[in-house]
Amino acid sequence: MDQLQAALEKMRADGVADVAVRTFAQYYERLREGEEGVLGEPEIEPVCELPDADELPADEEAAREALAHTVVVKLNGGLGTSMGMTGPKSLLEVKDGLTFLDITVRQILDLRERTGAALPLVLMNSFATRDMSLAALERYDDLAVEDVPADFLQSKVPKLRADDLAPVQWPGDRDLEWAPPGHGDLYPSLLSSGMLGALLDGGYRYAFVANVDNLGAVLSPRILAWFAREQVPFLMEVADRTAADRKGGHLAQRPGGGLVLREIAQTPDEDVDAFQDTSRHRFFNTNTLWIDLRALADVLDERDGVLGLPMIVNRKTVDPSDPDSTPVIQLETAMGAAVDVFDGARAIRVPRERFAPVKTTDDLLALRSDAYVLGDDGALALARERAGGGAPLVELDARFFKLVRDFEERFAAGPPSLVGAERLTVRGDIAFGAGVVVRGSVAIEHDGDGQKRIEDGALLEG
């Protein structure tokens, strides 16, 4: 049997939607024809100027009108496996005893109270996160909105053997034969699940889309009013790149116009230096988007449900924890890459505060500390003392802090005060007592036997 047909039959046998099957088939053909999913520096130009969210005019009437037709979509398919989690990452406690999901709900309910908008919250779940996430939402009696489903499911694609592109077989753990197709799966999954049709039938036109672990991504009525007034079909929020963002996807443009998103996995080796040059490519994709759902439905209809986003060829092993297991290819797409699909798509520069994801326990410690403050409205902000100074840089020894359970053990008495810290670097097995205060740039090292403990109330200054 042809390898592509074998992969498609495998998807159909597992109940994958027809739209997702057609989408995968298109990418497989492109891969088989030799496409590597790369975007070289000669094919793009830097973006120099963008509208600034802080300079948009306030238009409360326009915002109120648009909010009546707006839905919030949060990507909630991750398990946080890189931090050793086995349940939904969104159920990790991150601030003041609240989880990502709790804080998201607080943000939604506060906006509803202030504006009177219905403002449904919709999760894009995976099979692994759906049951636990929906169960966690059951305690919020006033969250559900009539005729709007609480979630829809993202799809999955077979991992392909790197040598012959056949769907990989892994009898020891069949789940490892499958991979998520990247968050670009948002679009076909909205369509195939019926969610897109349900939202449009319910009178919803605008979708604010963000990762559930980015607590800085709160719906901005000011941006929404501008987005609706300008009749933009697709809008990407971008922020200024720093050295910490050199590996994240950046915004560029085609010669002659048209925005495009480039990821590090799409960059040829010879162009990596240019990719990481933050003075050349100034803006990174925060993965927060605004989408006109009517425009999306029209584009999907024109393209038979397949947007044709730029392909990302991700090379891994079938068991990510075993580098000696079978080499595989995962075909992925990025949802921000749709900026290259919609005529009239735009990007807007937003302040760094709208980008506060938790990808590692380093991020988690900074967020839990007093460097960040969580408002009653669910908005996360840097403490007043840090205004203009940015978040503290935290670097914890991955040998002892990478996994959440190990991290929790070493900060059992709570996070240290980081409101006055610029940088905290920890090397070695070190546990922190209660009430520890870090100021300036501090590096702590312990290379001896056993575990070193920072005593309660210690003041660490660099």
C-alpha positions as CSV (number, residue, x, y, z in Angstrom):
1,M,0.0,0.0,0.0
2,D,1.2,3.5,-0.7
3,Q,2.5,5.2,2.4
4,L,0.2,8.2,2.0
5,Q,-2.9,5.9,1.7
6,A,-1.7,4.0,4.7
7,A,-1.5,7.2,6.7
8,L,-4.9,8.4,5.5
9,E,-6.6,5.0,6.3
10,K,-5.0,5.1,9.7
11,M,-6.6,8.6,10.3
12,R,-10.0,7.5,9.1
13,A,-9.9,4.4,11.2
14,D,-9.3,6.5,14.3
15,G,-12.2,8.8,13.5
16,V,-10.2,11.9,12.4
17,A,-12.4,14.4,10.5
18,D,-12.4,14.5,6.7
19,V,-11.2,18.1,6.7
20,A,-8.2,17.2,8.8
21,V,-7.5,14.2,6.6
22,R,-7.5,16.4,3.5
23,T,-5.3,18.9,5.2
24,F,-2.8,16.3,6.2
25,A,-2.8,14.8,2.6
26,Q,-1.9,18.1,1.1
27,Y,1.1,18.5,3.5
28,Y,2.2,14.9,2.9
29,E,2.3,15.5,-0.9
30,R,4.3,18.7,-0.4
31,L,6.7,16.8,1.8
32,R,7.0,13.9,-0.7
33,E,7.7,16.3,-3.5
34,G,10.7,17.5,-1.6
35,E,9.4,20.6,0.1
36,E,11.3,21.1,3.4
37,G,9.0,23.8,4.8
38,V,11.9,26.4,4.8
39,L,11.6,30.1,4.3
40,G,15.0,31.7,3.5
41,E,16.2,35.2,4.2
42,P,16.2,36.2,0.5
43,E,12.5,35.5,0.3
44,I,11.5,38.0,3.0
45,E,12.1,41.5,4.2
46,P,12.0,43.0,7.7
47,V,8.9,44.8,9.0
48,C,9.9,48.2,10.3
49,E,6.7,50.0,11.3
50,L,3.3,48.9,12.7
51,P,0.3,50.5,14.4
52,D,0.8,50.6,18.2
53,A,-2.0,49.4,20.5
54,D,-1.1,52.0,23.1
55,E,-1.8,54.7,20.6
56,L,-5.2,53.5,19.4
57,P,-8.1,55.9,20.2
58,A,-10.6,54.8,22.9
59,D,-14.0,54.2,21.4
60,E,-16.3,52.8,24.1
61,E,-19.4,52.7,21.9
62,A,-17.7,50.8,19.1
63,A,-16.1,48.4,21.6
64,R,-19.5,47.7,23.2
65,E,-21.1,47.0,19.8
66,A,-18.2,44.6,18.8
67,L,-18.2,42.8,22.2
68,A,-21.8,41.8,21.7
69,H,-20.5,39.6,18.8
70,T,-17.2,38.4,20.2
71,V,-16.0,35.0,21.6
72,V,-12.8,34.2,23.4
73,V,-11.0,31.0,22.3
74,K,-8.3,29.6,24.4
75,L,-5.9,26.9,23.2
76,N,-6.0,24.2,25.9
77,G,-4.5,21.1,24.3
78,G,-1.3,20.8,26.2
79,L,-0.3,18.5,29.1
80,G,2.8,20.3,30.2
81,T,4.8,17.2,29.6
82,S,8.0,19.2,29.4
83,M,7.5,20.1,33.0
84,G,6.7,16.5,34.0
85,M,2.9,17.0,34.2
86,T,0.4,14.3,33.2
87,G,-2.8,16.4,33.4
88,P,-3.9,19.5,31.6
89,K,-1.3,22.3,31.9
90,S,-4.2,24.8,32.4
91,L,-5.0,23.1,35.8
92,L,-1.5,24.0,37.2
93,E,-1.7,26.4,40.1
94,V,0.1,29.6,39.0
95,K,-0.9,32.5,41.1
96,D,-2.6,33.1,44.4
97,G,-3.9,29.5,44.5
98,L,-5.5,29.8,41.1
99,T,-4.9,27.8,38.0
100,F,-4.6,29.1,34.4
101,L,-8.2,28.2,33.8
102,D,-9.4,29.9,37.0
103,I,-7.7,33.1,36.0
104,T,-9.1,32.9,32.5
105,V,-12.6,32.5,33.8
106,R,-12.1,35.4,36.2
107,Q,-11.0,37.6,33.3
108,I,-14.1,36.6,31.3
109,L,-16.6,37.1,34.1
110,D,-15.1,40.5,34.9
111,L,-15.4,41.7,31.3
112,R,-19.0,40.5,31.2
113,E,-19.9,42.4,34.4
114,R,-18.2,45.6,33.1
115,T,-19.6,45.5,29.6
116,G,-22.8,43.4,29.7
117,A,-21.6,41.3,26.8
118,A,-22.3,37.5,26.7
119,L,-18.6,36.9,25.8
120,P,-18.5,33.0,25.6
121,L,-15.4,31.2,26.5
122,V,-14.5,28.3,24.2
123,L,-11.6,25.9,24.7
124,M,-9.8,24.1,22.0
125,N,-9.1,20.9,23.9
126,S,-7.2,17.7,23.0
127,F,-8.5,14.2,23.9
128,A,-6.0,14.3,26.8
129,T,-7.2,17.6,28.3
130,R,-11.0,17.6,27.6
131,D,-12.6,15.7,30.5
132,M,-10.5,17.2,33.3
133,S,-10.8,20.7,31.9
134,L,-14.5,20.6,31.4
135,A,-14.9,19.1,34.9
136,A,-12.9,22.0,36.4
137,L,-15.3,24.5,34.7
138,E,-18.4,22.9,36.2
139,R,-18.0,24.9,39.5
140,Y,-18.6,28.1,37.5
141,D,-22.4,28.1,37.3
142,D,-22.6,31.4,35.4
143,L,-19.9,30.7,32.8
144,A,-21.8,28.8,30.1
145,V,-23.5,30.7,27.3
146,E,-26.7,29.3,25.7
147,D,-26.2,27.6,22.3
148,V,-22.4,28.0,22.4
149,P,-20.5,24.7,23.1
150,A,-17.9,24.9,25.8
151,D,-15.2,23.4,23.7
152,F,-14.1,21.6,20.5
153,L,-11.4,19.1,19.9
154,Q,-8.1,19.6,18.1
155,S,-7.1,16.9,15.6
156,K,-4.1,14.6,15.4
157,V,-1.8,13.3,12.7
158,P,0.3,10.2,12.3
159,K,4.0,10.5,12.9
160,L,5.9,9.5,9.7
161,R,9.1,7.4,9.6
162,A,11.9,9.7,8.5
163,D,13.3,7.0,6.1
164,D,10.3,6.1,4.0
165,L,7.5,8.5,5.2
166,A,5.3,5.5,6.2
167,P,3.2,6.0,9.4
168,V,5.3,4.8,12.2
169,Q,4.4,1.7,14.2
170,W,5.1,1.6,18.0
171,P,3.3,-1.3,19.6
172,G,4.7,-0.6,23.0
173,D,2.7,2.7,23.2
174,R,0.2,3.3,20.3
175,D,-0.4,6.8,21.5
176,L,3.2,7.7,20.5
177,E,2.3,7.0,16.9
178,W,0.3,10.2,16.8
179,A,1.3,13.9,17.1
180,P,-0.6,17.2,17.4
181,P,-0.6,19.0,14.1
182,G,0.4,22.3,15.6
183,H,-1.9,25.1,16.6
184,G,-2.6,25.8,12.9
185,D,-5.1,23.0,13.4
186,L,-7.3,25.7,15.0
187,Y,-8.9,26.5,11.6
188,P,-9.9,23.0,10.2
189,S,-11.0,21.9,13.7
190,L,-13.2,25.0,14.1
191,L,-14.8,23.9,10.8
192,S,-15.0,20.1,11.3
193,S,-16.3,20.3,14.8
194,G,-19.2,22.5,13.8
195,M,-18.0,25.2,16.2
196,L,-17.5,27.8,13.4
197,G,-21.0,27.3,12.1
198,A,-22.5,27.4,15.6
199,L,-20.8,30.7,16.4
200,L,-21.8,32.4,13.2
201,D,-25.4,31.1,13.6
202,G,-25.3,32.6,17.1
203,G,-24.4,36.0,15.8
204,Y,-20.7,35.9,16.8
205,R,-18.4,37.5,14.3
206,Y,-15.1,38.2,16.1
207,A,-12.8,35.7,17.9
208,F,-10.0,36.6,20.3
209,V,-7.6,33.6,20.3
210,A,-4.7,33.0,22.7
211,N,-2.8,30.3,24.5
212,V,-4.4,29.4,27.9
213,D,-0.9,29.6,29.5
214,N,-0.4,33.3,28.4
215,L,-2.1,35.2,31.3
216,G,-1.1,38.5,29.8
217,A,-3.4,37.9,26.8
218,V,-6.6,39.6,28.1
219,L,-9.2,40.7,25.6
220,S,-8.6,44.5,25.0
221,P,-11.8,46.4,24.1
222,R,-9.7,49.1,22.5
223,I,-8.0,46.7,20.1
224,L,-11.3,45.0,19.4
225,A,-13.0,48.3,18.5
226,W,-10.1,49.2,16.1
227,F,-10.1,45.7,14.6
228,A,-13.9,45.8,13.9
229,R,-13.8,49.4,12.7
230,E,-11.0,48.8,10.2
231,Q,-12.7,45.6,9.0
232,V,-9.4,43.6,9.4
233,P,-10.0,39.9,8.6
234,F,-7.0,38.7,10.6
235,L,-4.8,40.5,13.2
236,M,-1.7,39.3,14.9
237,E,-0.4,40.8,18.1
238,V,3.4,41.2,18.1
239,A,5.9,42.6,20.6
240,D,9.4,43.9,20.4
241,R,12.0,41.1,20.3
242,T,14.7,40.9,22.9
243,A,17.6,38.5,23.3
244,A,15.2,36.1,25.1
245,D,13.0,35.9,22.0
246,R,15.7,35.0,19.4
247,K,14.2,31.5,18.9
248,G,10.6,32.5,18.7
249,G,8.7,33.0,15.5
250,H,9.1,36.5,14.0
251,L,7.1,38.7,11.7
252,A,8.4,39.5,8.2
253,Q,6.9,40.6,4.9
254,R,7.1,39.3,1.3
255,P,9.0,41.6,-1.2
256,G,6.3,43.9,-2.5
257,G,4.0,43.4,0.5
258,G,2.1,40.8,2.5
259,L,2.9,39.7,6.0
260,V,4.4,36.3,6.8
261,L,5.4,34.5,10.0
262,R,8.7,32.6,10.1
263,E,9.5,30.0,12.8
264,I,13.0,28.8,13.6
265,A,12.1,25.3,12.3
266,Q,11.5,26.9,8.9
267,T,14.8,28.7,8.8
268,P,17.8,27.3,6.7
269,D,21.0,26.8,8.7
270,E,22.7,29.6,6.8
271,D,20.0,32.1,7.8
272,V,19.8,31.3,11.5
273,D,22.0,34.4,12.4
274,A,19.6,36.6,10.4
275,F,16.6,34.9,12.1
276,Q,18.1,35.7,15.6
277,D,19.1,39.3,14.7
278,T,16.6,41.2,16.8
279,S,17.6,44.5,15.3
280,R,16.7,43.2,11.8
281,H,13.6,41.3,12.6
282,R,12.1,43.4,15.4
283,F,8.8,41.8,16.2
284,F,7.9,38.4,17.5
285,N,4.5,36.6,17.3
286,T,2.8,36.5,20.7
287,N,0.4,33.8,19.4
288,T,-2.5,36.1,20.3
289,L,-4.8,36.6,17.3
290,W,-8.0,38.4,16.3
291,I,-10.1,36.7,13.6
292,D,-13.1,37.8,11.7
293,L,-15.1,34.5,11.7
294,R,-17.1,35.5,8.5
295,A,-13.8,36.1,6.7
296,L,-12.5,32.7,8.0
297,A,-15.6,30.9,6.8
298,D,-15.3,32.5,3.4
299,V,-11.6,31.5,3.0
300,L,-12.2,27.9,4.2
301,D,-15.1,27.6,1.8
302,E,-13.0,28.9,-1.1
303,R,-10.3,26.4,-0.3
304,D,-12.4,23.3,0.5
305,G,-11.6,23.6,4.2
306,V,-7.8,23.5,3.6
307,L,-6.1,26.9,4.3
308,G,-2.7,25.7,3.0
309,L,-0.6,27.3,5.7
310,P,3.1,27.1,5.4
311,M,4.4,23.7,6.5
312,I,6.7,23.0,9.4
313,V,8.7,19.8,9.2
314,N,9.5,18.8,12.7
315,R,12.1,16.0,13.0
316,K,12.0,14.0,16.3
317,T,12.1,10.5,17.6
318,V,8.8,8.5,18.0
319,D,9.5,8.4,21.8
320,P,10.6,12.0,22.7
321,S,12.2,10.6,25.9
322,D,14.3,8.1,23.9
323,P,16.8,9.6,21.4
324,D,17.5,6.1,20.1
325,S,13.9,5.4,19.1
326,T,12.8,5.5,15.5
327,P,13.4,8.9,13.8
328,V,10.1,10.5,12.7
329,I,8.7,13.5,11.0
330,Q,5.8,15.5,12.4
331,L,4.0,17.7,9.9
332,E,2.8,20.9,11.7
333,T,1.5,24.4,11.1
334,A,1.4,27.5,13.2
335,M,-1.9,29.4,13.5
336,G,-0.2,32.7,13.2
337,A,1.0,31.7,9.7
338,A,-2.6,32.5,8.5
339,V,-1.4,36.1,8.4
340,D,-0.1,35.0,4.9
341,V,-3.5,33.7,3.9
342,F,-6.0,36.5,4.5
343,D,-6.0,39.5,2.1
344,G,-5.7,42.5,4.2
345,A,-4.2,40.7,7.3
346,R,-2.4,43.0,9.7
347,A,-0.2,43.0,12.8
348,I,-0.3,45.3,15.8
349,R,2.5,46.1,18.2
350,V,1.5,45.5,21.8
351,P,3.3,46.0,25.1
352,R,5.4,43.2,26.5
353,E,2.9,42.9,29.4
354,R,0.5,41.1,27.0
355,F,2.9,38.3,26.7
356,A,3.4,36.3,30.0
357,P,3.4,32.6,29.1
358,V,4.6,29.8,31.4
359,K,6.7,27.4,29.3
360,T,9.2,26.4,32.1
361,T,9.4,26.4,35.9
362,D,11.6,29.4,35.4
363,D,8.6,31.3,34.1
364,L,6.4,29.8,36.9
365,L,8.6,31.0,39.7
366,A,8.6,34.6,38.3
367,L,4.9,34.5,37.9
368,R,4.2,33.2,41.4
369,S,6.5,35.7,43.0
370,D,5.6,39.3,44.0
371,A,7.1,40.6,40.8
372,Y,3.6,40.0,39.3
373,V,0.3,41.1,40.7
374,L,-3.1,39.5,39.9
375,G,-5.9,42.0,39.9
376,D,-9.5,41.3,40.9
377,D,-10.3,41.4,37.2
378,G,-7.9,38.6,36.5
379,A,-5.4,40.8,34.7
380,L,-1.8,39.9,35.4
381,A,0.6,42.9,35.6
382,L,4.1,43.6,36.8
383,A,4.2,45.1,40.3
384,R,4.3,48.9,40.4
385,E,7.8,48.8,41.6
386,R,8.9,47.2,38.3
387,A,7.1,49.6,36.0
388,G,9.1,49.9,32.8
389,G,11.8,47.4,34.1
390,G,10.3,44.2,32.8
391,A,10.1,40.8,34.5
392,P,13.0,39.4,36.5
393,L,15.1,36.8,34.6
394,V,15.0,33.4,36.3
395,E,17.4,30.5,35.4
396,L,16.9,27.4,37.5
397,D,19.1,24.3,37.2
398,A,17.1,21.9,35.0
399,R,18.6,18.9,36.8
400,F,16.7,19.8,40.0
401,F,13.9,22.2,39.0
402,K,12.7,21.2,35.5
403,L,9.8,19.0,36.7
404,V,7.0,20.6,38.6
405,R,7.2,18.1,41.5
406,D,10.9,18.8,42.0
407,F,10.3,22.5,41.7
408,E,7.5,22.4,44.3
409,E,9.7,20.5,46.8
410,R,12.4,23.1,46.6
411,F,10.0,26.0,47.0
412,A,7.7,24.3,49.5
413,A,7.5,27.4,51.6
414,G,6.6,29.6,48.7
415,P,8.5,31.6,46.1
416,P,11.1,34.2,47.2
417,S,10.5,37.9,46.8
418,L,11.6,38.9,43.3
419,V,10.1,42.3,43.1
420,G,13.5,43.9,43.6
421,A,15.4,41.3,41.5
422,E,16.9,41.6,38.1
423,R,18.1,38.1,37.7
424,L,18.1,34.9,39.8
425,T,20.4,32.1,38.7
426,V,20.4,28.8,40.7
427,R,23.0,26.1,40.0
428,G,22.8,22.9,42.0
429,D,20.4,21.2,44.4
430,I,19.1,24.1,46.5
431,A,15.9,24.5,48.6
432,F,14.5,27.8,49.6
433,G,13.0,28.6,53.0
434,A,10.1,31.0,53.7
435,G,10.4,34.7,53.2
436,V,13.6,34.7,51.2
437,V,14.2,38.1,49.5
438,V,16.3,38.5,46.2
439,R,17.6,41.9,45.1
440,G,19.6,42.8,42.1
441,S,21.4,40.1,40.2
442,V,22.0,37.0,42.3
443,A,23.7,33.7,41.4
444,I,23.6,30.8,43.9
445,E,25.7,27.7,43.3
446,H,26.1,24.5,45.2
447,D,28.2,21.6,43.8
448,G,28.6,19.7,47.0
449,D,26.9,16.5,48.2
450,G,23.3,16.7,49.3
451,Q,21.0,19.6,49.2
452,K,21.8,23.2,50.3
453,R,19.0,25.2,52.0
454,I,18.5,28.9,52.0
455,E,17.3,29.8,55.4
456,D,14.0,31.5,56.2
457,G,14.1,35.2,55.9
458,A,17.4,35.3,54.1
459,L,18.3,38.4,52.1
460,L,20.2,37.6,48.9
461,E,21.8,40.6,47.2
462,G,24.0,40.8,44.1
